Amino acid sequence: MNRIITIGREFGSGGREFGRRLAEELHIEYYDREIITEVAKRTKLTEEYIHMVTEQRPHALFPITVGRSINLMADQSFYMVQSVYAEQSRILRELAEKSDCVVVGRCADYILRDWEPFRVFVYAEMESRIRRCQERSTAEEKLSDKDMRRSIQDVDRSRAKYYSFYTGQKWGDKEYYDLCINTTNRDIKELAAWFARLMR
């Protein structure tokens, strides 16, 4: 069975960079946005739409309305969202069968649980996350610290709802991870190199 490392992460924590650098250190495959691109090819949906639906709960009233005779879930958009998750799950399993890899997000820790992945969650203090996001922003994209904080919280809230909906687990809860890494004031490259040494 191939070695799989999954990365859950708070927005702005550096989790994506950590996953990419870890894959480079270990000389194994890295999957993140590539999965969205592949889902788009297979479903004929746009990458923008897939990105939007993979980070939020599919419907505010689901599963409350399931099983009722008059049901809001009968609309086409809900089934499109479900088809995205189903296709994403198929792709992740195919990739896990193919080779060792690092996968960022996508509920991969849950979808690939039969592969017994090493599950990592990356987090950081809010001020550190705001600083990282501001550093990555162009002059036109710059937000006030207050607005950036709100944006970060909104993304985290959406990720938590999406994760909880499909897994029944609490996003970021240490119970569901093998290692939680605090990147506050840490160099991501050094952290990835350190972790890679542990994994060899």
C-alpha positions as CSV (number, residue, x, y, z in Angstrom):
1,M,0.0,0.0,0.0
2,N,1.3,3.4,-0.9
3,R,2.3,6.0,1.7
4,I,-0.3,8.8,1.8
5,I,0.1,12.1,3.8
6,T,-3.0,14.3,4.0
7,I,-2.8,18.0,5.0
8,G,-5.7,19.8,6.5
9,R,-5.1,23.5,7.1
10,E,-6.4,26.8,8.4
11,F,-6.5,29.5,5.8
12,G,-3.3,31.5,5.9
13,S,-1.4,29.0,8.0
14,G,0.9,28.0,5.2
15,G,-0.5,24.5,4.9
16,R,-0.5,24.5,1.2
17,E,3.2,25.5,1.0
18,F,4.0,23.0,3.8
19,G,2.4,20.2,1.7
20,R,4.2,21.2,-1.5
21,R,7.6,21.5,0.2
22,L,7.1,18.2,2.0
23,A,6.3,16.4,-1.2
24,E,9.5,17.9,-2.7
25,E,11.6,16.8,0.3
26,L,10.2,13.2,0.1
27,H,10.3,13.1,-3.7
28,I,6.7,12.0,-3.9
29,E,3.6,13.3,-5.8
30,Y,1.8,16.4,-4.6
31,Y,-1.9,17.0,-5.2
32,D,-4.0,20.1,-4.5
33,R,-5.6,22.2,-7.2
34,E,-4.7,19.6,-9.8
35,I,-7.7,17.6,-8.4
36,I,-10.0,20.5,-9.2
37,T,-8.7,20.6,-12.7
38,E,-9.3,16.8,-13.1
39,V,-12.8,17.0,-11.7
40,A,-13.6,19.8,-14.1
41,K,-12.4,17.7,-17.1
42,R,-14.5,14.8,-16.0
43,T,-17.7,16.7,-15.1
44,K,-17.6,19.5,-17.7
45,L,-18.1,22.0,-14.8
46,T,-15.8,25.1,-14.5
47,E,-12.9,25.0,-12.1
48,E,-14.3,28.2,-10.5
49,Y,-17.6,26.5,-9.7
50,I,-15.8,23.3,-8.4
51,H,-13.5,25.4,-6.2
52,M,-16.5,27.2,-4.8
53,V,-18.5,24.1,-3.9
54,T,-15.6,22.2,-2.4
55,E,-15.2,24.6,0.5
56,Q,-18.7,25.0,1.7
57,R,-21.6,22.9,3.0
58,P,-23.7,21.7,0.0
59,H,-27.0,23.1,1.3
60,A,-28.1,24.8,4.4
61,L,-31.2,22.6,4.9
62,F,-29.6,19.2,4.2
63,P,-30.0,16.7,5.7
64,I,-33.0,18.0,7.5
65,T,-35.2,17.8,4.4
66,V,-34.1,14.4,3.3
67,G,-36.9,11.9,3.3
68,R,-39.7,14.4,3.2
69,S,-42.2,14.2,0.4
70,I,-41.7,17.9,-0.5
71,N,-38.0,18.3,-0.6
72,L,-35.8,21.3,-1.5
73,M,-33.0,18.8,-2.4
74,A,-34.7,17.9,-5.6
75,D,-33.0,20.8,-7.4
76,Q,-30.3,20.2,-9.9
77,S,-27.7,22.3,-8.2
78,F,-27.6,20.0,-5.2
79,Y,-27.0,16.9,-7.4
80,M,-24.2,18.8,-9.2
81,V,-22.5,19.5,-5.9
82,Q,-22.8,15.8,-4.9
83,S,-21.4,14.7,-8.3
84,V,-18.4,16.9,-7.7
85,Y,-17.7,15.2,-4.3
86,A,-18.2,11.8,-5.8
87,E,-15.8,12.5,-8.7
88,Q,-13.3,14.0,-6.4
89,S,-13.4,10.9,-4.2
90,R,-12.9,8.7,-7.3
91,I,-9.9,10.7,-8.4
92,L,-8.3,10.7,-4.9
93,R,-8.6,6.9,-4.7
94,E,-7.0,6.5,-8.2
95,L,-4.1,8.8,-7.1
96,A,-3.6,6.9,-3.9
97,E,-3.5,3.6,-5.8
98,K,-0.9,5.0,-8.2
99,S,1.9,6.2,-5.9
100,D,3.0,7.7,-2.7
101,C,1.7,11.3,-2.4
102,V,0.8,14.3,-0.3
103,V,-2.8,15.6,-0.7
104,V,-3.9,19.0,0.6
105,G,-7.5,19.4,1.7
106,R,-10.4,17.8,-0.2
107,C,-11.5,15.7,2.8
108,A,-8.6,13.4,1.7
109,D,-7.9,12.1,5.3
110,Y,-11.5,10.7,5.4
111,I,-11.9,9.6,1.8
112,L,-8.6,7.8,1.9
113,R,-9.0,6.3,5.4
114,D,-8.7,2.7,4.0
115,W,-5.1,3.7,3.0
116,E,-4.4,4.7,6.7
117,P,-2.9,8.1,5.7
118,F,-0.7,10.1,8.0
119,R,-3.1,12.9,8.8
120,V,-1.6,16.4,9.4
121,F,-3.4,19.6,10.4
122,V,-1.6,22.9,10.0
123,Y,-2.7,25.9,12.0
124,A,-1.4,29.3,13.3
125,E,-2.3,32.2,15.4
126,M,-4.5,34.8,13.7
127,E,-1.9,37.6,13.5
128,S,0.5,35.3,11.8
129,R,-2.2,34.2,9.3
130,I,-3.1,37.8,8.6
131,R,0.6,38.7,8.0
132,R,1.1,35.8,5.6
133,C,-2.1,36.7,3.6
134,Q,-1.1,40.3,3.4
135,E,2.4,39.4,2.2
136,R,0.9,37.3,-0.6
137,S,-1.6,40.0,-1.7
138,T,-0.9,42.4,-4.5
139,A,-1.3,46.2,-3.8
140,E,-4.8,46.1,-5.4
141,E,-5.9,43.1,-3.3
142,K,-4.7,44.6,0.1
143,L,-7.3,44.6,2.8
144,S,-7.3,46.2,6.2
145,D,-6.2,43.8,9.0
146,K,-9.8,43.8,10.2
147,D,-11.2,42.8,6.8
148,M,-8.5,40.2,6.3
149,R,-9.4,38.7,9.6
150,R,-13.0,38.5,8.6
151,S,-12.1,36.9,5.2
152,I,-9.9,34.3,6.9
153,Q,-12.7,33.4,9.4
154,D,-15.2,33.1,6.5
155,V,-13.0,30.7,4.6
156,D,-12.3,28.6,7.8
157,R,-16.0,28.5,8.6
158,S,-16.8,27.3,5.1
159,R,-14.1,24.6,5.2
160,A,-15.3,23.4,8.5
161,K,-18.9,23.1,7.3
162,Y,-17.9,21.2,4.2
163,Y,-15.6,18.9,6.1
164,S,-18.2,18.2,8.8
165,F,-21.0,17.6,6.2
166,Y,-19.1,14.9,4.3
167,T,-17.1,13.3,7.2
168,G,-19.2,13.7,10.3
169,Q,-16.0,14.8,12.0
170,K,-15.0,18.2,13.5
171,W,-12.5,20.0,11.2
172,G,-9.3,20.8,13.1
173,D,-10.1,18.6,16.1
174,K,-6.8,16.9,17.2
175,E,-8.8,13.6,17.6
176,Y,-8.9,13.2,13.9
177,Y,-5.2,13.9,13.1
178,D,-1.9,12.2,13.7
179,L,0.0,15.5,14.0
180,C,-1.0,19.1,14.5
181,I,1.6,21.7,13.5
182,N,1.6,25.3,14.7
183,T,3.3,27.4,12.0
184,T,3.1,30.7,13.9
185,N,6.4,32.6,13.3
186,R,8.0,29.5,11.8
187,D,9.7,29.1,8.5
188,I,7.6,26.7,6.5
189,K,10.5,25.4,4.4
190,E,12.4,24.4,7.6
191,L,9.3,22.8,9.1
192,A,8.7,20.7,6.0
193,A,12.4,19.6,6.0
194,W,12.2,18.7,9.6
195,F,9.0,16.7,9.1
196,A,10.4,15.0,6.0
197,R,13.3,13.7,8.1
198,L,10.8,12.1,10.6
199,M,8.9,10.5,7.7
200,R,11.9,8.9,6.0
